[in-house]
Amino acid sequence: MLNLLPREDKFIKMIMELEAHANQSCRLLKVMVELKAEAKAIEDASEGIRRSKREAKKILEIITQEICRTLITPFDREDIQEFAVTLYHIPKLIDKITVRLLTHNMHPYKGDFNKFVEIIERQAEAMSAVILELSGKLNSKTVNAKAAILHELEDQGDVVLGQLIASSFSEIEDVRELILRKDIYEMLEDVTDQYRDAANVALQIILKHS
């Protein structure tokens, strides 16, 4: 009988909005770490990242409330909640990175930050395709392929993290800058982890509903 009742599509729409804010944060982060970015562009990008985080937090709060109020959800409640929380962590982390960059006046060193941003951009693109599938026919082959890409990119992030930390300790003598850069590298790698974790939730959903 429950299968005959109408399901709420509002959760899919809110998940797509969360993903859009995460992607917007990724695009603006690229501006933040450009070597030749002007001060006005950096200021606008940082404000855009803060705005994306605020809007994503509002959506997460609504999802949490609506999960408790809705009789029939498109996917299991715990999966919706986990997916939403994971996606929210992306703009949240990027906002933290932005604050560190601005507070300590950190600038790219030999393109170090961009190495992570390139990976994150590709993850954002793959995640868009995953969520599009979840809003449609639940094509398991497509989701599996995109999830594999997200996992591979996260592995690349681990490699980049190790390389950057090693090169920093061999090339940078200022202890304060070493600590700050290591902290930012680890937060950037954590963004790649969040995209991987979101892919894992998507796979759980596919296995349960395809």
C-alpha positions as MATLAB code, in Angstrom:
seq = 'MLNLLPREDKFIKMIMELEAHANQSCRLLKVMVELKAEAKAIEDASEGIRRSKREAKKILEIITQEICRTLITPFDREDIQEFAVTLYHIPKLIDKITVRLLTHNMHPYKGDFNKFVEIIERQAEAMSAVILELSGKLNSKTVNAKAAILHELEDQGDVVLGQLIASSFSEIEDVRELILRKDIYEMLEDVTDQYRDAANVALQIILKHS';
ca = [
       0.000    0.000    0.000;
       2.837    2.408    0.840;
       4.238    1.947   -2.660;
       0.983    3.305   -4.091;
       1.235    6.592   -2.181;
       2.809    9.619   -3.904;
       6.474   10.190   -3.098;
       7.904   13.611   -2.350;
      10.237   14.951   -5.047;
      11.159   17.992   -2.971;
      14.124   16.102   -1.501;
      15.637   15.528   -4.935;
      15.243   19.227   -5.733;
      16.909   20.237   -2.461;
      19.763   17.770   -3.004;
      20.294   19.296   -6.454;
      20.355   22.769   -4.882;
      22.934   21.613   -2.342;
      25.071   20.201   -5.122;
      24.762   23.481   -7.048;
      26.053   25.430   -4.038;
      28.929   22.971   -3.635;
      29.845   23.380   -7.309;
      29.616   27.162   -7.069;
      32.015   27.096   -4.126;
      34.446   24.995   -6.169;
      34.336   27.445   -9.080;
      34.918   30.409   -6.788;
      37.753   28.641   -4.987;
      39.549   28.526   -8.330;
      39.374   32.336   -8.449;
      40.757   32.520   -4.902;
      43.917   30.622   -5.823;
      44.642   32.194   -9.202;
      48.125   33.704   -9.271;
      46.998   36.797  -11.166;
      43.596   37.259   -9.504;
      42.832   40.890   -8.683;
      41.845   41.976   -5.178;
      38.258   42.758   -6.236;
      37.849   39.332   -7.847;
      39.138   37.628   -4.688;
      36.804   39.690   -2.505;
      33.798   38.837   -4.694;
      34.760   35.156   -4.753;
      35.132   34.963   -0.976;
      31.728   36.599   -0.488;
      30.206   34.175   -2.992;
      31.680   31.239   -1.082;
      30.279   32.547    2.214;
      26.881   32.983    0.570;
      26.945   29.444   -0.841;
      27.760   28.038    2.590;
      24.910   29.977    4.213;
      22.395   28.878    1.593;
      23.582   25.270    1.766;
      23.169   25.290    5.539;
      19.595   26.543    5.202;
      18.783   23.779    2.733;
      20.323   21.141    5.024;
      18.192   22.377    7.926;
      15.039   22.196    5.782;
      15.889   18.673    4.632;
      16.388   17.567    8.234;
      13.005   18.999    9.216;
      11.152   17.633    6.190;
      12.529   14.121    6.681;
      10.652   14.017    9.982;
       7.429   15.437    8.506;
       7.164   13.480    5.255;
       5.406   10.125    5.082;
       6.983    8.737    1.901;
      10.484    9.774    0.808;
      12.082    8.929   -2.575;
      14.962    7.131   -0.847;
      15.653    5.915    2.678;
      15.631    8.769    5.183;
      19.102    8.017    6.518;
      20.525    8.043    2.986;
      18.938   11.410    2.206;
      20.266   12.863    5.440;
      23.767   11.467    4.933;
      23.875   12.650    1.337;
      22.750   16.154    2.335;
      25.245   16.431    5.196;
      28.122   15.265    2.993;
      27.279   17.727    0.234;
      26.950   20.569    2.775;
      30.437   19.830    4.103;
      31.911   20.793    0.713;
      30.990   24.533    0.769;
      31.601   24.523    4.513;
      35.173   23.292    4.049;
      35.809   25.625    1.139;
      34.639   28.547    3.271;
      37.135   27.510    5.975;
      39.894   27.350    3.382;
      38.945   30.808    2.131;
      39.107   32.238    5.652;
      42.603   30.778    6.136;
      43.816   32.138    2.815;
      42.559   35.642    3.569;
      43.451   35.744    7.273;
      47.049   34.719    6.695;
      47.421   36.367    3.275;
      48.391   33.051    1.716;
      49.277   32.928   -1.966;
      49.878   29.976   -4.300;
      53.395   28.566   -4.272;
      54.359   26.917   -7.573;
      50.687   26.249   -8.304;
      50.236   24.118   -5.182;
      46.607   25.010   -4.425;
      45.604   24.701   -8.068;
      46.700   21.067   -8.122;
      43.901   20.311   -5.690;
      41.397   22.676   -7.291;
      41.757   20.893  -10.639;
      40.907   17.577   -8.955;
      37.967   19.095   -7.073;
      36.574   20.623  -10.263;
      36.573   17.243  -11.969;
      34.895   15.684   -8.941;
      32.199   18.353   -9.009;
      31.500   17.566  -12.656;
      31.199   13.832  -11.927;
      28.926   14.467   -8.936;
      26.573   16.541  -11.105;
      26.146   13.514  -13.365;
      25.519   11.232  -10.366;
      22.777   13.441   -8.953;
      21.187   13.784  -12.368;
      20.873    9.997  -12.473;
      19.394    9.894   -8.965;
      16.730   12.343  -10.099;
      15.856   10.167  -13.093;
      16.024    6.487  -14.003;
      18.645    5.348  -11.490;
      21.036    4.011  -14.113;
      23.402    1.896  -12.027;
      26.063    1.676  -14.771;
      26.332    5.463  -15.027;
      26.459    5.977  -11.275;
      29.050    3.220  -10.857;
      31.213    4.753  -13.581;
      31.024    8.245  -12.098;
      31.591    6.921   -8.576;
      34.730    5.159   -9.838;
      35.949    8.482  -11.237;
      35.287   10.205   -7.895;
      37.221    7.501   -6.038;
      40.110    7.700   -8.488;
      40.268   11.480   -8.131;
      40.227   11.181   -4.341;
      43.197    8.811   -4.621;
      44.953   11.430   -6.750;
      44.241   13.947   -3.997;
      46.028   11.702   -1.489;
      49.048   11.544   -3.786;
      49.078   15.322   -4.305;
      48.827   15.866   -0.536;
      51.911   13.741    0.085;
      53.854   15.390   -2.720;
      53.036   18.927   -1.598;
      53.868   18.284    2.040;
      57.187   16.698    1.044;
      58.128   19.532   -1.309;
      57.091   22.182    1.224;
      59.330   20.741    3.921;
      62.263   20.629    1.516;
      61.766   24.094   -0.003;
      60.108   26.348    2.608;
      62.124   27.357    5.666;
      59.539   29.499    7.453;
      57.941   27.201   10.067;
      54.751   29.257   10.306;
      54.184   29.085    6.560;
      54.892   25.360    6.557;
      52.226   24.762    9.196;
      49.684   26.990    7.437;
      50.233   25.387    4.033;
      50.039   21.873    5.453;
      46.746   22.807    7.127;
      45.280   24.148    3.873;
      46.523   21.142    1.881;
      44.794   18.802    4.323;
      41.527   20.747    4.131;
      41.653   20.677    0.326;
      42.217   16.920    0.454;
      39.256   16.666    2.833;
      37.072   18.252    0.134;
      38.036   15.404   -2.196;
      37.085   12.978    0.602;
      33.624   14.519    0.868;
      32.986   14.021   -2.838;
      34.105   10.395   -2.504;
      31.809    9.893    0.494;
      28.881   11.395   -1.413;
      29.570    8.934   -4.227;
      29.423    6.087   -1.710;
      25.995    7.226   -0.511;
      24.793    7.406   -4.117;
      25.931    3.821   -4.657;
      24.030    2.726   -1.545;
      20.899    4.335   -2.924;
      21.341    2.656   -6.294;
      21.841   -0.768   -4.719;
      18.665   -0.364   -2.678;
      16.395    1.047   -5.370;
      17.586   -0.075   -8.811;
];
